[in-house]
Every structure is written in structure tokens, then in C-alpha cells.
Amino acid sequence: MNRRRAQATSKLIVMLVVGLVIGFGATYAYYASAPAGVTKTVTKTETTTKTVTAVGAAKEYTIGFTIPLTGELTAIGTNWKNTIEMAMEDLNEDVASYGLNVKFKAVVLDDKTTPEGALKNVQTLYQSGIKVIIGPAASAQVKAIKSFVDENHVVIISPSSTAPTLAIPDDYIFRTVGSDAIQARALATLAYEQGVRKVVVFHRDDEYGVAFGNFFKKYFEEMGGTAVDMKYAVGLPDYASEVAQLSAKVKEIGADGIVIITFDTDGANILSHAKDDPVLCSVRWFSAEGIHGTPELTKPEIVEFINKTGFYGTRPLFRENPIYKQFASRFEERYGIKPVVFTSNLYDAVQLAGWAILKAEEYDGAAIKEVVPEVAMRHYGASGWCILDEAGDKLMQDYAIWTVGSTPTGYDYVDVASYSGGTISWG
């Protein structure tokens, strides 16, 4: 890093830290002010002074969750259930540390990874009086609930919806992850730098897959490569026929690479058939984040295929974020598993939801919507700086490059490089 860049980086960090201190200091000062007649107790240590307000029964707020505990993203949803537990505990501890007599609770519903399930859950949560909901996971689900939440002023914070087509300013949907317009460029850069020049983009025929495929094709061809689009129907019990068609297409056009845009179950099924196809075993494979964390990819026969094809994927993650490293360490120690893709984004979504509710001063969707961007601007969490763009999506997003390999505890997902600002850094 040259001196000028180092100075600019240092200045940015100082500005960010000052903003965080001012923001949370102001929040503390506001909420630690008790109304008339309420007893306040001041406790001191050598380095800190804390005001604790005794106000009787705690004020309770509910945050709703619609997540994929079953369906095509089951592996992610199971991991997320643990994340919610830890994030809610941390939120309540943080609030209490500021002397606030407030308690947050969670209501978690399974949407089965379907648009219909997400809409039903959102409607159910709304009817019970919940004004802030975290989830759903998939972009097709977010699209399905958009009209309802906008009309009824329900704040949605999705930790994993990434379709660029849903980047719409001034609606009630926020996303603690960057849109796939950014990730598609990262994946295109990865494939091109690996020497691949003609790829088949094999993707889900839904909001997520189509948008990602279009942006990947655009960026990859700008770099000088050729990308052939090939979509497949979602929700099928088996993809043997589709994989056979993929093999024929690769052979027909002489492709030297395949890019897959999948979820958990469809992606794992696709690879289970591809590993036995000589044509598909002879080309490079690349993937977006949707399949990351799927246990099936750590099976020996799939790992062999991954090694044979030089399989790499991208996923949203600030690899050099010390807050993430601490979060990931706590998560693995507590649950015995590593956090999968978007886990840190979900954790931060809980923090944004809680503090936005407090800052709004009332449990009202319209009021909470107005303050979410300000709270996000001052929050640097496990997923990095949560500042949002004009569409309510994370403005600054880096990506990890992952594969599956041998570790001291067996086969597992490993991050081998990172993408930031157009550059891939290995190691």
C-alpha cells in the first residue's frame, strides 16, 4: 500500500470510529434519560461510569423472522436459527448495558424457501402486530412480499436477497448485502483470471438466477470472454436430465468452463450427477454463493470432483474484518459448526432492526423505515460496514473466494482468496 493510500485509509477509519462513537453516544444519552419519578442509579469503575435506570417491567418489542428451515435452502436456514439465537442474546445484552429497560424477543417462522411461504409468514406476523421482519432469504421471496409490505408499512431486512432487480429506492425493503451486480463482476473476474474464455452459465430460472446470469454474461463478455445462457426449472426432485443437457451444450460449443447459480439442494444434486460425466469433469467449474455451506459438498466423491475441476466460488464476506473473525470464532465454539454464507449479514440485520426500533421512538413501520439508513451508516459489524446505498442495499461489499478442501478435521469449506475493488488477492 502506498503512503497516500495508507493515509486515506487511516482517515476513513478515524471518521468511521468517530461516527460510531458520536452515534452510539447520542443514543446512550437519549435513552439513559429517565422520565420524572424514575429512580436512576449510577455505578462507577476505574474507567467507566454507567447509569442504570430502574423502571419496573421492561418494554418488550418483537422482531419477526421468516427463514428457510426446510426446502431448497435448508442448510442455510438451520445455521441461521442458531444465528438468530446468538444475535438476539447479544442485542439484549447490548441494550441492557446502556441502562435501557427494553427487551427484544423473536418469532421465527419457516417459509420452506417458497415465495408463497414467505408471503404467508409476513402476513401472519403483520396480523400479530409485528412491524419489523428479518428475511426472507431468496430474491423470489422478497419479490413476492414486496407489494404487501410497502402497502402495510412493514420493514423488511433481508440478509441474503441479492437480485439487482429488487434494488428499488424508498421502499420498505432493506438488504444487508450488496446486490449481485457486484458479485457477478467478482465471479466474472475470477473465471477470466483463471484462464477460462467460453462458459455455460447454468442457472435457476428465478429472480436470483436470471438476474445474476445476465450480469455475469455482461461483465464476462466485456472482459473478452463468451458466456452462453442456460436456465433450468426450479423445484425439481432430480436434475439428471438437465445435467445431461448441460453436458451436451458444453460439448457442442466447446466450452472450457461452467458457472452455476444454484441453491443448496438443486446445486448438490447437479454436482452429484456431474461428477460421473466425462465431459463435465474435463472443464473448470465456478459458482455463486447459493450452494455454499451445503453438507453434500463435503462428501469424498464430491470433493474429488471439486479438486478435479478446480471448482471455485464467490460469497459476500469481508475476510479481513476482525469483528467477523471474533463472531465466527464464537459461533463455531458455541454450535460446533462454522457460520455459512450470509450468517454475518443476518447477525447484523438483527442489530440494525433492534437499534432502529429504539431510535424511531415508536413501534411504527413508517417511523422505523426512516431511521434504518442512519443506524446502518453508524454500524460496523460482523459483515463489515453496513452503510446502505440509495436503494437500501449494502453499499460496500467485498467477496471471499471459496472451495472445499482437506482440513485438520476433515473436508470442509475454505476461503482461499478475496475480491475487493476489482482485484483478487490470494492467500
MODAUR-V89397 format. One record per pair of residues at least 6 apart in sequence whose C-alpha atoms are under 7 Angstrom apart, sorted by sequence separation. I is the first residue (numbers start at 0). J is the second residue. D is the distance in whole Angstrom. If there is no record, write none. Layout:
i=I j=J d=D
i=I j=J d=D
//
This chain:
i=42 j=48 d=6
i=43 j=49 d=6
i=67 j=73 d=6
i=110 j=116 d=4
i=135 j=141 d=6
i=148 j=154 d=7
i=202 j=208 d=5
i=203 j=209 d=7
i=219 j=225 d=7
i=220 j=226 d=7
i=273 j=279 d=6
i=274 j=280 d=6
i=296 j=302 d=6
i=331 j=337 d=5
i=356 j=362 d=6
i=378 j=384 d=6
i=379 j=385 d=6
i=387 j=393 d=4
i=388 j=394 d=5
i=404 j=410 d=5
i=405 j=411 d=6
i=417 j=423 d=6
i=418 j=424 d=6
i=42 j=49 d=5
i=94 j=101 d=7
i=110 j=117 d=5
i=202 j=209 d=7
i=219 j=226 d=7
i=330 j=337 d=7
i=359 j=366 d=6
i=378 j=385 d=6
i=386 j=393 d=6
i=387 j=394 d=5
i=403 j=410 d=7
i=404 j=411 d=6
i=416 j=423 d=7
i=417 j=424 d=5
i=41 j=49 d=6
i=42 j=50 d=6
i=68 j=76 d=5
i=330 j=338 d=7
i=359 j=367 d=5
i=385 j=393 d=6
i=386 j=394 d=6
i=403 j=411 d=5
i=404 j=412 d=6
i=416 j=424 d=5
i=417 j=425 d=7
i=41 j=50 d=5
i=67 j=76 d=5
i=68 j=77 d=6
i=376 j=385 d=6
i=403 j=412 d=4
i=404 j=413 d=7
i=416 j=425 d=4
i=40 j=50 d=6
i=41 j=51 d=6
i=66 j=76 d=6
i=110 j=120 d=7
i=202 j=212 d=7
i=216 j=226 d=5
i=231 j=241 d=7
i=327 j=337 d=7
i=375 j=385 d=5
i=376 j=386 d=4
i=402 j=412 d=6
i=403 j=413 d=6
i=415 j=425 d=6
i=416 j=426 d=5
i=39 j=50 d=7
i=40 j=51 d=5
i=91 j=102 d=6
i=327 j=338 d=6
i=356 j=367 d=6
i=359 j=370 d=6
i=375 j=386 d=5
i=376 j=387 d=7
i=401 j=412 d=7
i=402 j=413 d=6
i=415 j=426 d=5
i=39 j=51 d=6
i=40 j=52 d=6
i=91 j=103 d=6
i=108 j=120 d=7
i=200 j=212 d=6
i=355 j=367 d=6
i=358 j=370 d=7
i=375 j=387 d=7
i=401 j=413 d=6
i=402 j=414 d=7
i=39 j=52 d=5
i=401 j=414 d=4
i=38 j=52 d=6
i=39 j=53 d=6
i=160 j=174 d=7
i=400 j=414 d=6
i=401 j=415 d=6
i=38 j=53 d=6
i=161 j=176 d=7
i=163 j=178 d=5
i=355 j=370 d=6
i=372 j=387 d=6
i=399 j=414 d=6
i=400 j=415 d=6
i=37 j=53 d=7
i=155 j=171 d=6
i=156 j=172 d=6
i=157 j=173 d=6
i=158 j=174 d=6
i=161 j=177 d=6
i=162 j=178 d=6
i=163 j=179 d=6
i=355 j=371 d=5
i=400 j=416 d=5
i=37 j=54 d=6
i=154 j=171 d=5
i=155 j=172 d=5
i=156 j=173 d=5
i=157 j=174 d=5
i=158 j=175 d=5
i=159 j=176 d=6
i=161 j=178 d=4
i=162 j=179 d=6
i=163 j=180 d=6
i=399 j=416 d=6
i=400 j=417 d=5
i=117 j=135 d=6
i=153 j=171 d=7
i=154 j=172 d=6
i=155 j=173 d=6
i=156 j=174 d=5
i=157 j=175 d=6
i=158 j=176 d=6
i=161 j=179 d=5
i=399 j=417 d=4
i=31 j=50 d=7
i=33 j=52 d=7
i=152 j=171 d=7
i=355 j=374 d=6
i=398 j=417 d=6
i=399 j=418 d=6
i=351 j=371 d=7
i=354 j=374 d=7
i=398 j=418 d=5
i=31 j=52 d=7
i=134 j=155 d=7
i=136 j=157 d=6
i=149 j=170 d=6
i=397 j=418 d=6
i=398 j=419 d=7
i=131 j=153 d=6
i=132 j=154 d=6
i=133 j=155 d=6
i=134 j=156 d=6
i=135 j=157 d=6
i=136 j=158 d=7
i=137 j=159 d=7
i=138 j=160 d=5
i=149 j=171 d=6
i=397 j=419 d=5
i=117 j=140 d=6
i=130 j=153 d=5
i=131 j=154 d=5
i=132 j=155 d=5
i=133 j=156 d=5
i=134 j=157 d=4
i=136 j=159 d=5
i=137 j=160 d=5
i=138 j=161 d=6
i=148 j=171 d=7
i=351 j=374 d=6
i=130 j=154 d=6
i=131 j=155 d=6
i=132 j=156 d=6
i=133 j=157 d=6
i=134 j=158 d=6
i=136 j=160 d=6
i=138 j=162 d=6
i=266 j=290 d=6
i=284 j=308 d=6
i=288 j=312 d=7
i=351 j=375 d=6
i=114 j=139 d=6
i=118 j=143 d=6
i=283 j=308 d=5
i=284 j=309 d=6
i=285 j=310 d=5
i=286 j=311 d=6
i=287 j=312 d=5
i=288 j=313 d=6
i=114 j=140 d=4
i=118 j=144 d=5
i=200 j=226 d=7
i=204 j=230 d=5
i=256 j=282 d=5
i=257 j=283 d=6
i=258 j=284 d=6
i=259 j=285 d=6
i=260 j=286 d=6
i=263 j=289 d=6
i=282 j=308 d=6
i=283 j=309 d=6
i=284 j=310 d=5
i=285 j=311 d=5
i=286 j=312 d=4
i=287 j=313 d=5
i=288 j=314 d=5
i=314 j=340 d=7
i=113 j=140 d=6
i=197 j=224 d=6
i=198 j=225 d=6
i=199 j=226 d=6
i=200 j=227 d=6
i=201 j=228 d=7
i=202 j=229 d=6
i=203 j=230 d=6
i=204 j=231 d=6
i=242 j=269 d=6
i=255 j=282 d=5
i=256 j=283 d=5
i=257 j=284 d=5
i=258 j=285 d=5
i=259 j=286 d=5
i=260 j=287 d=6
i=262 j=289 d=5
i=263 j=290 d=5
i=274 j=301 d=7
i=280 j=307 d=7
i=281 j=308 d=7
i=283 j=310 d=6
i=284 j=311 d=7
i=285 j=312 d=5
i=286 j=313 d=7
i=287 j=314 d=6
i=183 j=211 d=6
i=187 j=215 d=6
i=196 j=224 d=5
i=197 j=225 d=5
i=198 j=226 d=5
i=199 j=227 d=5
i=200 j=228 d=5
i=201 j=229 d=5
i=202 j=230 d=5
i=203 j=231 d=5
i=204 j=232 d=6
i=250 j=278 d=7
i=255 j=283 d=6
i=256 j=284 d=6
i=257 j=285 d=6
i=258 j=286 d=5
i=259 j=287 d=7
i=261 j=289 d=5
i=262 j=290 d=5
i=267 j=295 d=6
i=280 j=308 d=6
i=114 j=143 d=6
i=196 j=225 d=6
i=197 j=226 d=6
i=198 j=227 d=6
i=199 j=228 d=6
i=200 j=229 d=6
i=201 j=230 d=6
i=202 j=231 d=6
i=203 j=232 d=6
i=204 j=233 d=6
i=260 j=289 d=7
i=261 j=290 d=6
i=267 j=296 d=7
i=199 j=229 d=7
i=203 j=233 d=6
i=238 j=268 d=6
i=242 j=272 d=7
i=263 j=293 d=6
i=271 j=301 d=7
i=274 j=304 d=6
i=183 j=214 d=6
i=184 j=215 d=6
i=187 j=218 d=6
i=237 j=268 d=7
i=238 j=269 d=6
i=242 j=273 d=7
i=179 j=211 d=6
i=183 j=215 d=5
i=187 j=219 d=5
i=246 j=278 d=6
i=239 j=272 d=6
i=246 j=279 d=6
i=347 j=380 d=6
i=180 j=214 d=6
i=184 j=218 d=6
i=347 j=381 d=7
i=347 j=382 d=7
i=343 j=381 d=5
i=344 j=382 d=5
i=343 j=382 d=5
i=69 j=109 d=7
i=72 j=112 d=6
i=68 j=109 d=5
i=70 j=111 d=5
i=71 j=112 d=6
i=58 j=100 d=6
i=59 j=101 d=6
i=60 j=102 d=6
i=61 j=103 d=6
i=62 j=104 d=6
i=63 j=105 d=6
i=64 j=106 d=6
i=65 j=107 d=6
i=66 j=108 d=6
i=67 j=109 d=6
i=69 j=111 d=5
i=70 j=112 d=5
i=57 j=100 d=5
i=58 j=101 d=5
i=59 j=102 d=5
i=60 j=103 d=5
i=61 j=104 d=5
i=62 j=105 d=5
i=63 j=106 d=5
i=64 j=107 d=5
i=65 j=108 d=5
i=66 j=109 d=5
i=67 j=110 d=5
i=68 j=111 d=6
i=69 j=112 d=7
i=57 j=101 d=5
i=58 j=102 d=6
i=59 j=103 d=6
i=60 j=104 d=6
i=61 j=105 d=6
i=62 j=106 d=6
i=63 j=107 d=6
i=64 j=108 d=6
i=65 j=109 d=6
i=66 j=110 d=6
i=67 j=111 d=5
i=162 j=206 d=7
i=57 j=102 d=6
i=65 j=110 d=6
i=67 j=112 d=5
i=162 j=207 d=5
i=52 j=98 d=6
i=54 j=100 d=7
i=161 j=207 d=7
i=51 j=98 d=4
i=52 j=99 d=7
i=163 j=210 d=7
i=292 j=339 d=5
i=50 j=98 d=6
i=162 j=210 d=6
i=291 j=339 d=7
i=292 j=340 d=7
i=162 j=211 d=7
i=291 j=340 d=6
i=199 j=249 d=7
i=65 j=117 d=6
i=208 j=260 d=6
i=288 j=340 d=7
i=65 j=120 d=6
i=199 j=254 d=7
i=326 j=381 d=6
i=198 j=254 d=5
i=197 j=254 d=5
i=198 j=255 d=6
i=199 j=256 d=7
i=200 j=257 d=6
i=201 j=258 d=6
i=202 j=259 d=6
i=203 j=260 d=6
i=197 j=255 d=6
i=198 j=256 d=5
i=199 j=257 d=5
i=200 j=258 d=5
i=201 j=259 d=5
i=202 j=260 d=4
i=203 j=261 d=6
i=322 j=380 d=6
i=323 j=381 d=4
i=196 j=255 d=7
i=197 j=256 d=6
i=198 j=257 d=5
i=199 j=258 d=6
i=200 j=259 d=6
i=201 j=260 d=6
i=202 j=261 d=6
i=322 j=381 d=5
i=323 j=382 d=6
i=195 j=255 d=6
i=198 j=258 d=7
i=63 j=124 d=6
i=195 j=256 d=6
i=320 j=383 d=6
i=317 j=382 d=6
i=31 j=97 d=7
i=63 j=129 d=6
i=139 j=205 d=7
i=316 j=382 d=6
i=317 j=383 d=6
i=31 j=98 d=6
i=62 j=129 d=7
i=139 j=206 d=5
i=31 j=99 d=6
i=61 j=129 d=6
i=63 j=131 d=6
i=64 j=132 d=5
i=65 j=133 d=7
i=66 j=134 d=6
i=138 j=206 d=6
i=139 j=207 d=7
i=30 j=99 d=6
i=62 j=131 d=6
i=63 j=132 d=4
i=64 j=133 d=5
i=65 j=134 d=5
i=66 j=135 d=6
i=138 j=207 d=6
i=27 j=97 d=6
i=62 j=132 d=6
i=63 j=133 d=6
i=64 j=134 d=6
i=65 j=135 d=5
i=66 j=136 d=6
i=317 j=397 d=5
i=315 j=396 d=7
i=316 j=397 d=6
i=317 j=398 d=6
i=318 j=399 d=6
i=315 j=397 d=6
i=316 j=398 d=5
i=315 j=398 d=4
i=316 j=399 d=6
i=314 j=398 d=5
i=315 j=399 d=6
i=313 j=398 d=6
i=314 j=399 d=5
i=313 j=399 d=6
i=314 j=400 d=7
i=313 j=400 d=5
i=312 j=400 d=6
i=313 j=401 d=6
i=311 j=400 d=7
i=312 j=401 d=5
i=311 j=401 d=6
i=312 j=402 d=6
i=311 j=402 d=5
i=310 j=402 d=6
i=318 j=417 d=7
i=302 j=403 d=7
i=302 j=404 d=7
i=297 j=403 d=7
i=297 j=410 d=5
i=297 j=411 d=6
i=186 j=313 d=6
i=176 j=344 d=7
i=175 j=344 d=6
i=175 j=348 d=6
i=159 j=341 d=6
i=158 j=341 d=6
i=158 j=344 d=5
i=158 j=345 d=5
i=74 j=263 d=7
i=72 j=262 d=6
i=158 j=348 d=6
i=71 j=262 d=6
i=72 j=263 d=5
i=71 j=263 d=6
i=72 j=264 d=7
i=156 j=348 d=6
i=71 j=264 d=5
i=171 j=368 d=7
i=154 j=364 d=6
i=175 j=385 d=7
i=153 j=364 d=5
i=152 j=364 d=5
i=152 j=365 d=6
i=154 j=368 d=6
i=178 j=392 d=7
i=133 j=348 d=7
i=177 j=392 d=6
i=176 j=392 d=6
i=177 j=393 d=5
i=75 j=292 d=7
i=174 j=391 d=6
i=175 j=392 d=6
i=176 j=393 d=5
i=177 j=394 d=6
i=74 j=292 d=7
i=173 j=391 d=5
i=174 j=392 d=5
i=175 j=393 d=5
i=177 j=395 d=7
i=74 j=293 d=6
i=172 j=391 d=7
i=173 j=392 d=6
i=174 j=393 d=6
i=177 j=396 d=6
i=168 j=389 d=6
i=169 j=390 d=7
i=168 j=390 d=4
i=167 j=390 d=5
i=168 j=391 d=7
i=166 j=390 d=5
i=166 j=392 d=7
i=130 j=363 d=7
i=131 j=364 d=7
i=185 j=418 d=6
i=130 j=364 d=5
i=78 j=338 d=7
i=82 j=342 d=7
i=86 j=346 d=5
i=90 j=350 d=6
i=78 j=339 d=7
i=87 j=349 d=7
i=79 j=342 d=6
i=83 j=346 d=7
i=86 j=349 d=6
i=75 j=339 d=7
i=82 j=346 d=6
i=22 j=377 d=6
i=19 j=377 d=5
i=18 j=377 d=6
i=19 j=378 d=7
//
